[in-house]
Amino acid sequence: MYEVFADLHVHIGRSENGKPIKITAARSLNFANIAKECADRKGINVVGIIDCASPYVIEDIENFLKTGDAYELEDRRNYI
């Protein structure tokens, strides 16, 4: 059996360019910091970003994909 550690309800406080997303969330909670904290310190394999439909967050995600700082899994079956 494969163990998965997940946090399925995380809010983003600010976009990478400083635009407010969720006012009550910490300013340091941007996409990059959340991904780094999950991967490097907490051992979280899956994270649900509640505010992912925000245009600023979509822009952040697209930029990370373009730069190679993030990538889409090609075959998800290998990770489940």
N, CA, C and O atoms as CSV, one atom per row, in Angstrom:
chain,resi,resn,atom,element,x,y,z
A,1,MET,N,N,0.839,-1.170,0.000
A,1,MET,CA,C,0.000,0.000,0.000
A,1,MET,C,C,0.893,1.246,0.000
A,1,MET,O,O,1.922,1.278,0.675
A,2,TYR,N,N,0.506,2.234,-0.736
A,2,TYR,CA,C,1.241,3.480,-0.867
A,2,TYR,C,C,0.615,4.525,0.047
A,2,TYR,O,O,-0.578,4.807,-0.061
A,3,GLU,N,N,1.410,5.101,0.945
A,3,GLU,CA,C,0.914,6.136,1.838
A,3,GLU,C,C,0.979,7.491,1.149
A,3,GLU,O,O,1.956,7.815,0.474
A,4,VAL,N,N,-0.067,8.269,1.330
A,4,VAL,CA,C,-0.120,9.620,0.796
A,4,VAL,C,C,-0.446,10.563,1.944
A,4,VAL,O,O,-1.403,10.344,2.686
A,5,PHE,N,N,0.348,11.601,2.083
A,5,PHE,CA,C,0.086,12.641,3.062
A,5,PHE,C,C,-0.440,13.851,2.308
A,5,PHE,O,O,0.176,14.312,1.347
A,6,ALA,N,N,-1.590,14.366,2.753
A,6,ALA,CA,C,-2.245,15.434,2.006
A,6,ALA,C,C,-2.784,16.510,2.934
A,6,ALA,O,O,-3.156,16.237,4.076
A,7,ASP,N,N,-2.820,17.718,2.433
A,7,ASP,CA,C,-3.536,18.823,3.053
A,7,ASP,C,C,-4.419,19.368,1.945
A,7,ASP,O,O,-3.923,19.956,0.983
A,8,LEU,N,N,-5.703,19.180,2.074
A,8,LEU,CA,C,-6.616,19.482,0.971
A,8,LEU,C,C,-7.340,20.814,1.114
A,8,LEU,O,O,-8.300,21.083,0.391
A,9,HIS,N,N,-6.883,21.646,2.043
A,9,HIS,CA,C,-7.559,22.936,2.212
A,9,HIS,C,C,-6.544,24.000,2.647
A,9,HIS,O,O,-6.441,24.323,3.830
A,10,VAL,N,N,-5.805,24.535,1.688
A,10,VAL,CA,C,-4.804,25.570,1.953
A,10,VAL,C,C,-5.201,26.828,1.182
A,10,VAL,O,O,-5.507,26.768,-0.009
A,11,HIS,N,N,-5.192,27.969,1.879
A,11,HIS,CA,C,-5.492,29.254,1.237
A,11,HIS,C,C,-4.197,29.979,0.905
A,11,HIS,O,O,-3.208,29.872,1.631
A,12,ILE,N,N,-4.212,30.710,-0.189
A,12,ILE,CA,C,-3.090,31.549,-0.582
A,12,ILE,C,C,-3.376,32.967,-0.107
A,12,ILE,O,O,-4.467,33.493,-0.327
A,13,GLY,N,N,-2.392,33.585,0.546
A,13,GLY,CA,C,-2.554,34.946,1.044
A,13,GLY,C,C,-2.273,35.996,-0.016
A,13,GLY,O,O,-3.007,36.977,-0.142
A,14,ARG,N,N,-1.204,35.785,-0.780
A,14,ARG,CA,C,-0.789,36.748,-1.820
A,14,ARG,C,C,-0.279,35.999,-3.046
A,14,ARG,O,O,0.216,34.876,-2.947
A,15,SER,N,N,-0.409,36.637,-4.185
A,15,SER,CA,C,0.198,36.088,-5.400
A,15,SER,C,C,1.678,36.433,-5.381
A,15,SER,O,O,2.132,37.181,-4.516
A,16,GLU,N,N,2.427,35.895,-6.326
A,16,GLU,CA,C,3.861,36.163,-6.401
A,16,GLU,C,C,4.150,37.648,-6.645
A,16,GLU,O,O,5.206,38.146,-6.257
A,17,ASN,N,N,3.214,38.352,-7.285
A,17,ASN,CA,C,3.431,39.783,-7.534
A,17,ASN,C,C,2.810,40.654,-6.436
A,17,ASN,O,O,2.678,41.866,-6.606
A,18,GLY,N,N,2.425,40.031,-5.297
A,18,GLY,CA,C,1.955,40.785,-4.141
A,18,GLY,C,C,0.477,41.098,-4.107
A,18,GLY,O,O,0.014,41.760,-3.178
A,19,LYS,N,N,-0.284,40.641,-5.099
A,19,LYS,CA,C,-1.728,40.898,-5.120
A,19,LYS,C,C,-2.406,40.058,-4.037
A,19,LYS,O,O,-2.105,38.872,-3.900
A,20,PRO,N,N,-3.324,40.662,-3.260
A,20,PRO,CA,C,-4.014,39.904,-2.218
A,20,PRO,C,C,-4.965,38.868,-2.826
A,20,PRO,O,O,-5.671,39.154,-3.794
A,21,ILE,N,N,-4.975,37.672,-2.251
A,21,ILE,CA,C,-5.869,36.608,-2.695
A,21,ILE,C,C,-6.901,36.333,-1.603
A,21,ILE,O,O,-8.097,36.532,-1.816
A,22,LYS,N,N,-6.450,35.882,-0.452
A,22,LYS,CA,C,-7.321,35.625,0.707
A,22,LYS,C,C,-6.818,36.538,1.813
A,22,LYS,O,O,-5.768,36.278,2.400
A,23,ILE,N,N,-7.544,37.587,2.099
A,23,ILE,CA,C,-7.089,38.643,2.999
A,23,ILE,C,C,-6.724,38.104,4.382
A,23,ILE,O,O,-5.779,38.598,4.998
A,24,THR,N,N,-7.448,37.106,4.882
A,24,THR,CA,C,-7.183,36.602,6.228
A,24,THR,C,C,-6.015,35.628,6.285
A,24,THR,O,O,-5.598,35.236,7.376
A,25,ALA,N,N,-5.478,35.228,5.139
A,25,ALA,CA,C,-4.322,34.320,5.115
A,25,ALA,C,C,-3.035,35.139,5.213
A,25,ALA,O,O,-3.005,36.316,4.854
A,26,ALA,N,N,-1.987,34.505,5.697
A,26,ALA,CA,C,-0.689,35.184,5.843
A,26,ALA,C,C,-0.148,35.613,4.477
A,26,ALA,O,O,-0.338,34.922,3.476
A,27,ARG,N,N,0.519,36.748,4.455
A,27,ARG,CA,C,1.116,37.256,3.206
A,27,ARG,C,C,2.172,36.308,2.656
A,27,ARG,O,O,2.398,36.255,1.447
A,28,SER,N,N,2.816,35.561,3.547
A,28,SER,CA,C,3.865,34.635,3.105
A,28,SER,C,C,3.297,33.374,2.457
A,28,SER,O,O,4.051,32.575,1.902
A,29,LEU,N,N,1.989,33.187,2.519
A,29,LEU,CA,C,1.376,32.005,1.909
A,29,LEU,C,C,1.126,32.262,0.429
A,29,LEU,O,O,0.003,32.539,0.009
A,30,ASN,N,N,2.194,32.164,-0.347
A,30,ASN,CA,C,2.053,32.225,-1.801
A,30,ASN,C,C,2.307,30.822,-2.361
A,30,ASN,O,O,2.722,29.922,-1.631
A,31,PHE,N,N,2.062,30.649,-3.628
A,31,PHE,CA,C,2.154,29.313,-4.234
A,31,PHE,C,C,3.527,28.687,-4.010
A,31,PHE,O,O,3.624,27.520,-3.628
A,32,ALA,N,N,4.584,29.455,-4.245
A,32,ALA,CA,C,5.946,28.920,-4.113
A,32,ALA,C,C,6.242,28.497,-2.679
A,32,ALA,O,O,6.780,27.413,-2.455
A,33,ASN,N,N,5.904,29.330,-1.714
A,33,ASN,CA,C,6.175,28.995,-0.320
A,33,ASN,C,C,5.377,27.786,0.151
A,33,ASN,O,O,5.887,26.955,0.904
A,34,ILE,N,N,4.142,27.688,-0.287
A,34,ILE,CA,C,3.317,26.532,0.079
A,34,ILE,C,C,3.917,25.260,-0.504
A,34,ILE,O,O,4.041,24.257,0.200
A,35,ALA,N,N,4.285,25.287,-1.769
A,35,ALA,CA,C,4.856,24.099,-2.413
A,35,ALA,C,C,6.165,23.690,-1.730
A,35,ALA,O,O,6.394,22.506,-1.482
A,36,LYS,N,N,7.005,24.651,-1.434
A,36,LYS,CA,C,8.286,24.364,-0.789
A,36,LYS,C,C,8.082,23.791,0.608
A,36,LYS,O,O,8.722,22.803,0.967
A,37,GLU,N,N,7.219,24.385,1.385
A,37,GLU,CA,C,6.949,23.915,2.749
A,37,GLU,C,C,6.391,22.487,2.732
A,37,GLU,O,O,6.797,21.644,3.531
A,38,CYS,N,N,5.467,22.233,1.820
A,38,CYS,CA,C,4.878,20.891,1.724
A,38,CYS,C,C,5.929,19.857,1.341
A,38,CYS,O,O,6.016,18.795,1.958
A,39,ALA,N,N,6.718,20.167,0.331
A,39,ALA,CA,C,7.687,19.204,-0.187
A,39,ALA,C,C,8.897,19.033,0.722
A,39,ALA,O,O,9.324,17.909,0.985
A,40,ASP,N,N,9.443,20.130,1.196
A,40,ASP,CA,C,10.721,20.079,1.912
A,40,ASP,C,C,10.597,19.818,3.411
A,40,ASP,O,O,11.430,19.114,3.983
A,41,ARG,N,N,9.592,20.362,4.044
A,41,ARG,CA,C,9.533,20.272,5.506
A,41,ARG,C,C,8.449,19.357,6.045
A,41,ARG,O,O,8.638,18.715,7.078
A,42,LYS,N,N,7.315,19.290,5.360
A,42,LYS,CA,C,6.179,18.571,5.947
A,42,LYS,C,C,5.935,17.193,5.344
A,42,LYS,O,O,5.154,16.416,5.893
A,43,GLY,N,N,6.575,16.877,4.240
A,43,GLY,CA,C,6.383,15.573,3.618
A,43,GLY,C,C,4.993,15.371,3.042
A,43,GLY,O,O,4.490,14.249,2.990
A,44,ILE,N,N,4.379,16.459,2.612
A,44,ILE,CA,C,3.030,16.383,2.036
A,44,ILE,C,C,3.152,16.109,0.546
A,44,ILE,O,O,3.834,16.833,-0.179
A,45,ASN,N,N,2.480,15.050,0.098
A,45,ASN,CA,C,2.529,14.651,-1.311
A,45,ASN,C,C,1.492,15.361,-2.165
A,45,ASN,O,O,1.712,15.591,-3.354
A,46,VAL,N,N,0.354,15.709,-1.558
A,46,VAL,CA,C,-0.767,16.305,-2.285
A,46,VAL,C,C,-1.248,17.513,-1.490
A,46,VAL,O,O,-1.459,17.431,-0.280
A,47,VAL,N,N,-1.418,18.631,-2.185
A,47,VAL,CA,C,-1.951,19.821,-1.515
A,47,VAL,C,C,-3.078,20.392,-2.365
A,47,VAL,O,O,-2.954,20.527,-3.582
A,48,GLY,N,N,-4.171,20.720,-1.702
A,48,GLY,CA,C,-5.320,21.328,-2.376
A,48,GLY,C,C,-5.299,22.827,-2.144
A,48,GLY,O,O,-5.526,23.287,-1.024
A,49,ILE,N,N,-5.030,23.589,-3.186
A,49,ILE,CA,C,-5.003,25.047,-3.090
A,49,ILE,C,C,-6.426,25.542,-3.352
A,49,ILE,O,O,-6.932,25.457,-4.471
A,50,ILE,N,N,-7.053,26.056,-2.305
A,50,ILE,CA,C,-8.452,26.479,-2.405
A,50,ILE,C,C,-8.617,27.627,-3.392
A,50,ILE,O,O,-9.614,27.683,-4.111
A,51,ASP,N,N,-7.677,28.524,-3.435
A,51,ASP,CA,C,-7.778,29.734,-4.245
A,51,ASP,C,C,-7.172,29.576,-5.635
A,51,ASP,O,O,-6.807,30.572,-6.261
A,52,CYS,N,N,-7.058,28.357,-6.124
A,52,CYS,CA,C,-6.367,28.110,-7.398
A,52,CYS,C,C,-7.107,28.689,-8.599
A,52,CYS,O,O,-6.521,28.797,-9.677
A,53,ALA,N,N,-8.371,29.065,-8.448
A,53,ALA,CA,C,-9.114,29.636,-9.573
A,53,ALA,C,C,-8.922,31.144,-9.692
A,53,ALA,O,O,-9.421,31.755,-10.636
A,54,SER,N,N,-8.205,31.754,-8.746
A,54,SER,CA,C,-7.917,33.186,-8.835
A,54,SER,C,C,-7.029,33.436,-10.053
A,54,SER,O,O,-6.065,32.704,-10.277
A,55,PRO,N,N,-7.348,34.460,-10.837
A,55,PRO,CA,C,-6.507,34.752,-12.012
A,55,PRO,C,C,-5.038,34.951,-11.660
A,55,PRO,O,O,-4.168,34.546,-12.430
A,56,TYR,N,N,-4.739,35.564,-10.516
A,56,TYR,CA,C,-3.347,35.784,-10.123
A,56,TYR,C,C,-2.645,34.467,-9.773
A,56,TYR,O,O,-1.464,34.288,-10.070
A,57,VAL,N,N,-3.371,33.564,-9.150
A,57,VAL,CA,C,-2.785,32.265,-8.804
A,57,VAL,C,C,-2.588,31.429,-10.070
A,57,VAL,O,O,-1.568,30.755,-10.214
A,58,ILE,N,N,-3.537,31.468,-10.964
A,58,ILE,CA,C,-3.384,30.772,-12.246
A,58,ILE,C,C,-2.144,31.296,-12.974
A,58,ILE,O,O,-1.373,30.521,-13.540
A,59,GLU,N,N,-1.964,32.602,-12.953
A,59,GLU,CA,C,-0.783,33.209,-13.578
A,59,GLU,C,C,0.502,32.708,-12.903
A,59,GLU,O,O,1.476,32.387,-13.584
A,60,ASP,N,N,0.502,32.642,-11.574
A,60,ASP,CA,C,1.672,32.134,-10.849
A,60,ASP,C,C,1.983,30.698,-11.251
A,60,ASP,O,O,3.136,30.361,-11.520
A,61,ILE,N,N,0.962,29.857,-11.293
A,61,ILE,CA,C,1.159,28.444,-11.644
A,61,ILE,C,C,1.696,28.322,-13.069
A,61,ILE,O,O,2.630,27.560,-13.322
A,62,GLU,N,N,1.106,29.072,-13.995
A,62,GLU,CA,C,1.573,29.033,-15.383
A,62,GLU,C,C,3.030,29.478,-15.488
A,62,GLU,O,O,3.801,28.902,-16.255
A,63,ASN,N,N,3.408,30.498,-14.723
A,63,ASN,CA,C,4.802,30.964,-14.743
A,63,ASN,C,C,5.751,29.901,-14.207
A,63,ASN,O,O,6.837,29.710,-14.753
A,64,PHE,N,N,5.351,29.202,-13.137
A,64,PHE,CA,C,6.193,28.137,-12.600
A,64,PHE,C,C,6.332,26.991,-13.594
A,64,PHE,O,O,7.396,26.378,-13.681
A,65,LEU,N,N,5.281,26.694,-14.339
A,65,LEU,CA,C,5.366,25.651,-15.363
A,65,LEU,C,C,6.306,26.084,-16.496
A,65,LEU,O,O,7.097,25.281,-16.990
A,66,LYS,N,N,6.214,27.343,-16.899
A,66,LYS,CA,C,7.062,27.858,-17.982
A,66,LYS,C,C,8.541,27.838,-17.616
A,66,LYS,O,O,9.385,27.501,-18.447
A,67,THR,N,N,8.856,28.197,-16.372
A,67,THR,CA,C,10.255,28.268,-15.950
A,67,THR,C,C,10.833,26.904,-15.591
A,67,THR,O,O,12.048,26.755,-15.463
A,68,GLY,N,N,9.959,25.905,-15.429
A,68,GLY,CA,C,10.421,24.585,-15.042
A,68,GLY,C,C,10.513,24.391,-13.539
A,68,GLY,O,O,10.925,23.328,-13.076
A,69,ASP,N,N,10.131,25.414,-12.766
A,69,ASP,CA,C,10.128,25.280,-11.311
A,69,ASP,C,C,9.024,24.340,-10.832
A,69,ASP,O,O,9.078,23.835,-9.711
A,70,ALA,N,N,8.033,24.109,-11.675
A,70,ALA,CA,C,6.968,23.135,-11.410
A,70,ALA,C,C,6.735,22.370,-12.704
A,70,ALA,O,O,7.072,22.850,-13.787
A,71,TYR,N,N,6.167,21.198,-12.590
A,71,TYR,CA,C,5.889,20.409,-13.789
A,71,TYR,C,C,4.666,19.533,-13.544
A,71,TYR,O,O,4.337,19.188,-12.409
A,72,GLU,N,N,4.011,19.189,-14.635
A,72,GLU,CA,C,2.864,18.301,-14.568
A,72,GLU,C,C,3.343,16.866,-14.629
A,72,GLU,O,O,4.287,16.550,-15.352
A,73,LEU,N,N,2.695,15.998,-13.871
A,73,LEU,CA,C,3.033,14.576,-13.925
A,73,LEU,C,C,2.524,13.999,-15.235
A,73,LEU,O,O,1.379,14.229,-15.624
A,74,GLU,N,N,3.381,13.251,-15.907
A,74,GLU,CA,C,2.986,12.676,-17.187
A,74,GLU,C,C,2.093,11.459,-17.014
A,74,GLU,O,O,1.101,11.311,-17.728
A,75,ASP,N,N,2.431,10.591,-16.079
A,75,ASP,CA,C,1.665,9.380,-15.861
A,75,ASP,C,C,1.387,9.252,-14.365
A,75,ASP,O,O,2.230,8.772,-13.608
A,76,ARG,N,N,0.216,9.678,-13.954
A,76,ARG,CA,C,-0.127,9.719,-12.531
A,76,ARG,C,C,-0.177,8.342,-11.902
A,76,ARG,O,O,-0.074,8.227,-10.681
A,77,ARG,N,N,-0.331,7.301,-12.689
A,77,ARG,CA,C,-0.410,5.949,-12.120
A,77,ARG,C,C,0.861,5.576,-11.367
A,77,ARG,O,O,0.814,4.761,-10.446
A,78,ASN,N,N,1.994,6.160,-11.744
A,78,ASN,CA,C,3.248,5.858,-11.073
A,78,ASN,C,C,3.350,6.476,-9.690
A,78,ASN,O,O,4.249,6.129,-8.924
A,79,TYR,N,N,2.439,7.392,-9.359
A,79,TYR,CA,C,2.524,8.119,-8.104
A,79,TYR,C,C,1.404,7.769,-7.131
A,79,TYR,O,O,1.334,8.321,-6.033
A,80,ILE,N,N,0.545,6.869,-7.526
A,80,ILE,CA,C,-0.576,6.484,-6.671
A,80,ILE,C,C,-0.321,5.126,-6.048
A,80,ILE,O,O,-1.155,4.628,-5.292
